[in-house]
Amino acid sequence: MASHENAAPTRSWREMFRGLYHGKDPGARRFRFALLAFDVFTIVFFVWASIYEDLPWVLWADLVIAVLIIIDLSIRGWITYNRKRFFMEFATWADIIVIITLLLPAVLGNFLFLRVLRALRLLRSYRVLADLRDEFAFFKRNEEVIQSTLNLLVFLFVMTALVFVMQVHTNPGINNYVDALYFTVTALTTTGFGDITLQGTSGRLLSVIILLLGVALFLRLVQTIFRPSRVMHECDDCGLNRHDADAVHCKHCGKVLHITTSGDV
């Protein structure tokens, strides 16, 4: 009898958390927006704290953030309907790696740049994207531009972290995060002022990777931001809501579209 009584509260708690993480009511949306704000805070903190990484208060803050991420990860694993799929998701392993780097900073000093994996969580949840579309008309109209901007910032953040961690102790030209950001931007945009260069074989290889990615990805992301290839416009017949900027007919049903455009696409 007691086992049945204990099982009911467990199910109710699980359903409550499922409602918070996946529900559509206002309270659930506020909860997910709070999680999104926490993700943004952790990313900003990791960048800012890189200047003071050896101070005691930073280590304590790392511990608090690690505990909060562990709680979030544990709840998501507990409420999932498919645990095998959950542990195969990139977001799950990204959180695990971030937790390890937060709990063992002295042991993994050369791998602290892996904390930037936290940035890859932003706007990767379908539920959060749906919330933003429902709550903010501006986001719905400019979703592709916002996502491209975010992807560009995440990409820039990841590359800067790599440059900073690999060069800060050996390169006299890179003394802080701003120096690493300066080099990364000039390299990605192929400007290459030459006042800062990466040293050593690993530095040269990283420079080659950044330059190749700058040509292949960075310029493409910038183009997407300033000239998105798709616009949000719902077809009245079939409901398709993403079309080419210069589309005249819906590619699914053929209905004539009336997409507002300036005519310069």
N, C-alpha and C positions, 0 to 999 in steps of 0.2 A: 504493500500500500504506500509506504514511504517513498519507494522508488518512483512511483507514478507522480506523487506530489512534487518531487524534486525535478522530474522531467518537464513538467508543465512550465515552471518558472524559467528553466533553461531555454525552452522553445520560445517563450515570450520575449526573453532578452535577445535571442538571436533574430527574431522577427523585427524587434524594435530597431536593431542595428541595420538590418537589411532595409528597413524603411528609410533610415537616415542616409544610407549610402546609395540607395537606388530608387527611393520614392519620389513622388512628384509634388508633394504638398509643400507649402511655403517654408515650414520648419526644416524639411530635408534639404531644400535648396540653400537656405541660410547656412546649414551645417557644411554643405559641400563648398560653398563660397568661402567659409572659414578655413577649410582644408586647403583651398587654392591660395588663400592669403598666407597660410603657414608655409606652403611650398615656396612662394615668392620671398617670404622673409628668410627662409633657410638659405636660399641662393644668394641673396644680398649679404647675409651674414657671413657665408663662406668666403665671399670675395673680400669683404671688409676685414674679417678676422685674419686673413692671410698675412696682414701686416703685423699682427700681434699674436701670432700662433703659439708662442712660448709662454704667454702670460697665464697665471692661474685662473683668472676669471674666464678666459677663452676656453680652457679645458673643462671648467664647470659648465659653461654654456653648451659645449659639445656634448657633454654627458646628458644634459637635460633634453637637447634635441634628439639624441640617440634614443632615449627612453620614449619620447613622444612618437618617434617613427616606429619603434618596436610595437607600441600599443596599437597604432594605426595598422601596421602590417599584420599583427596577430588577429585583430578584429576582421580585417578583410579576408584572411585565410579561414577564419572560423565560420563566417557567414556565406562563403562561396558555395555554389551548388556543384562545382566541379573542381575538386582540390588538385587533381593532376594537372589540369589546364592552368590553374592558378600558379603553380610552381614552375610552369613552363613559360610564363609571361615575362617579358623583358623588364617591366616595371617592378615586378617582385624581386628579381635578382639585382636590379639597380638599387632598390632600397636596402637589400641585404649587404651589398658592397659598401654603401654609404654608412650603414650602421657599424660595420667592421672598422672602417677608417676613423669613425668618431670615437670608438671605444679603445682603439689601439694606435693612437697617433704617433707614439714614440717608436713603435715597432715598424709602422708603415709610413715613415716620414716621406719616402720618395714616391708614395702612391696616393698622397692626399689629394692629388688632382682628380682622383676618381669620384670625389664628392660632387663634381660637376654633373654626374649622372642624374643628380636630383633635378637638374634643369630639364631633363628630358621628360619629366612627368607632366609639365605644364600643358594644359589643354589636350592631353592625350586620352582623357576619359570621354567616352561618348555621352555619358550622362551630364558631365559638366558642360560640354559643348551645347547640348540640348537646353540646359538651364540658361546659358548665356544668350542663345537665340531667342528664347521665350521672354527673358527679362529685359534685354537691351536691343532695341531696334537698330541702333548703330552697329552693334556687333553682327547682327544678321545681314545687314546691307554690305558690310565690309569684312566678312569672315575670312575670305581668301587673303586679303591684304594683311589682316591682323595675324593670321597664322604664318604667313610668309615672313612678316617682321619678327615674330617670335622665333621662328626657325633660324632666321639670320642671327638674332641675338644669342641664341643657344649655341649655334655653330661658332660664333666669334668667341663666346665665353669658354667653350671647350678648348679651342685652339690656343687662346691666351693662357689658360691654366696649364696646358702642356708646355708652352714656352717658359712660363714662370718657374714651374717645378724643375724642369730639366736644366735651366740656365742660371737661376738666381744665385747659386753658390759658386759658380765657376766663371760667369761672364760679368766683367766689370761694367758693361753697358746696361745690364738689367739688374737693378737694385730693388725694385718694387713692382707691384702689379701694373701700375700705369706704364712703366717702361715696356713690360711684356705686351700690354694692349697696344701701345704705339707701334712696336715692331710688327705685331700680328696684322694690324690694319694696313700698314704700308705694304706688307708682303701680300696680303689677300687682294689688295687693289692693284698689285703689280707696280706700285709707285717706286718702292725701293730706294729711299733716300741714301742708304748706305752708312749712316752714322751709327747704326746698331746692326751687328751681324751675329748670327749664332755660331758658337765655337764648338770645335770637336767634330768627330765623324757623326755622332748622333745628332748634333745641332744642324749640320749640313743636310742630313737626311730629313730632319724635321722641316727645314726650310724648303726642300724640294716638295715634300708632301703638301705644305701650306700653299705653295705657288700653284701646284697642280689643282688642288681643291679650289683655290681662288679663281682659276680660269673656268673650271668645270661646274662649280656650284655657287660660289659667292656672287658672281656677276649674274647668274641666272636668278638667284633669290632677289637681288636688287631689282632686276627687271620685272619680276613678278609683283613686287611691292608697288612700283610706280606704274606698271601697266599690266594689271591682272588679266589672265587669259579667260577667266570665267566671271560671270556676274550672277547674282542671285535674283531670279525672276520666276515666280511660280506660274507654270502653264495652267490655264483654266480647265483644260480637258483632262490631262493625264497627271498633273501635279508635279512634273519634273521641275526642280527649282534651280538648277545650275545649267547655264547656257553659255555658248561663246558670246563674247561681247558684241559681235556684229551679226548675231543670229537673227534671221527673219522668220524662220519656221522652227517649231519644236522638233528636235531630231527623233523623238519617240513617237509622236502622234501626227506630226505635220501641221499642227494648228499654227496660224499666223500669230506671231508674237509682237508685242508693242513694248520693246525694251527702250527705256530712256537712254539716249547716247548722244555724245557730242559730235559723233561722226569722224573722229580722228583715230579710230582703232583699225 
